Amino acid sequence: MSAAGPTGGEAAGRARLRLYVAGTSLRSTRTIESVRRLCERRLGGLCDLEVVDIYQQSGLAGTDGVVAAPTLVRLSPLPARRLAGDLSDEQRILEGLGLQSLVRGSADGGDDER
């Protein structure tokens, strides 16, 4: 098995994201739905999203340097980037994680319909 990275079998033009949440609270559920919607609608499915409950996999959170939830980590393309706190603002996520180049229709700035 190879480590994730430029030669780790990742398709070009895709992002690997890991979302850390704390349990199954309403806030966690809303955050998961919001980030999934972003991946499907704005990124056109060009991202692979893994959801991690820090209560069940605290070691993984430590490995990624996550100390609070919710936190969204862009694992690839490198360098890794992290965004913590309120993840309901799609534009904040795109800018904070440097994902603007993957946005469908990015030539016109995407759409802000909700």
C-alpha positions as CSV (number, residue, x, y, z in Angstrom):
1,M,0.0,0.0,0.0
2,S,1.4,3.4,-0.9
3,A,1.1,6.6,1.1
4,A,-1.2,9.3,-0.1
5,G,0.7,11.8,-2.2
6,P,1.4,12.9,-5.7
7,T,2.2,9.3,-6.7
8,G,-0.3,7.7,-4.4
9,G,-2.8,6.9,-7.1
10,E,-4.8,10.2,-6.8
11,A,-6.5,11.4,-9.9
12,A,-5.2,14.8,-11.1
13,G,-7.5,17.7,-10.4
14,R,-9.1,16.0,-7.4
15,A,-9.0,17.0,-3.7
16,R,-8.8,14.7,-0.7
17,L,-10.7,16.2,2.2
18,R,-11.1,14.9,5.8
19,L,-13.8,16.3,8.0
20,Y,-13.4,16.0,11.7
21,V,-16.6,16.1,13.8
22,A,-17.4,15.5,17.4
23,G,-20.0,12.8,17.8
24,T,-23.5,12.8,16.2
25,S,-24.7,16.1,17.5
26,L,-27.0,18.3,15.4
27,R,-24.1,20.6,14.7
28,S,-22.0,17.6,13.4
29,T,-24.8,16.4,11.2
30,R,-25.4,19.9,9.7
31,T,-21.6,20.3,9.1
32,I,-21.4,17.0,7.3
33,E,-24.4,17.8,5.1
34,S,-23.0,21.3,4.3
35,V,-19.6,20.0,3.3
36,R,-21.1,17.1,1.3
37,R,-23.3,19.6,-0.5
38,L,-20.2,21.8,-1.3
39,C,-18.4,18.7,-2.7
40,E,-21.3,17.7,-4.9
41,R,-22.6,21.1,-6.0
42,R,-19.7,23.5,-6.2
43,L,-16.8,21.0,-6.8
44,G,-18.8,18.7,-9.1
45,G,-17.7,15.6,-7.3
46,L,-14.0,16.4,-7.8
47,C,-13.2,15.7,-4.1
48,D,-13.1,12.6,-2.0
49,L,-14.5,13.3,1.5
50,E,-13.8,11.2,4.6
51,V,-15.7,11.9,7.8
52,V,-14.0,11.2,11.1
53,D,-15.5,11.3,14.5
54,I,-12.8,12.5,16.9
55,Y,-14.4,10.5,19.8
56,Q,-13.9,7.3,17.8
57,Q,-10.6,8.0,16.1
58,S,-8.7,10.5,18.3
59,G,-5.4,9.2,17.2
60,L,-6.1,10.2,13.6
61,A,-7.1,13.6,14.7
62,G,-3.7,13.9,16.5
63,T,-1.8,12.8,13.5
64,D,-3.5,15.6,11.4
65,G,-2.9,18.2,14.1
66,V,-6.7,18.6,14.8
67,V,-7.5,20.1,18.2
68,A,-11.1,21.2,17.7
69,A,-14.2,20.1,15.8
70,P,-15.5,20.7,13.3
71,T,-12.3,20.9,11.3
72,L,-11.9,20.3,7.6
73,V,-8.5,19.2,6.3
74,R,-7.4,19.3,2.7
75,L,-5.0,16.3,2.5
76,S,-4.3,16.8,-1.2
77,P,-3.2,18.4,-3.3
78,L,-0.2,19.2,-1.0
79,P,0.5,21.2,1.1
80,A,-2.2,20.2,3.6
81,R,-4.5,23.0,4.8
82,R,-6.9,23.1,7.8
83,L,-10.1,25.1,8.4
84,A,-11.8,25.0,11.8
85,G,-15.1,26.4,13.1
86,D,-18.2,27.2,11.3
87,L,-18.1,25.4,7.9
88,S,-21.5,26.6,6.6
89,D,-20.0,29.4,4.4
90,E,-19.0,27.7,1.1
91,Q,-16.9,30.6,-0.1
92,R,-14.9,30.6,3.2
93,I,-14.1,26.9,2.7
94,L,-13.1,27.3,-0.9
95,E,-10.8,30.2,-0.2
96,G,-9.5,28.8,3.1
97,L,-8.5,25.5,1.6
98,G,-7.5,26.9,-1.8
99,L,-10.1,24.9,-3.7
100,Q,-11.2,27.7,-6.1
101,S,-9.6,26.1,-9.1
102,L,-11.8,23.0,-8.7
103,V,-15.1,25.0,-8.7
104,R,-17.5,24.1,-11.5
105,G,-18.1,27.2,-13.6
106,S,-15.2,29.0,-11.8
107,A,-14.7,31.4,-14.8
108,D,-17.9,33.2,-13.7
109,G,-17.1,32.8,-10.0
110,G,-19.6,30.0,-9.4
111,D,-23.1,30.5,-8.2
112,D,-24.2,31.6,-4.8
113,E,-27.8,30.2,-4.9
114,R,-28.9,28.5,-1.8
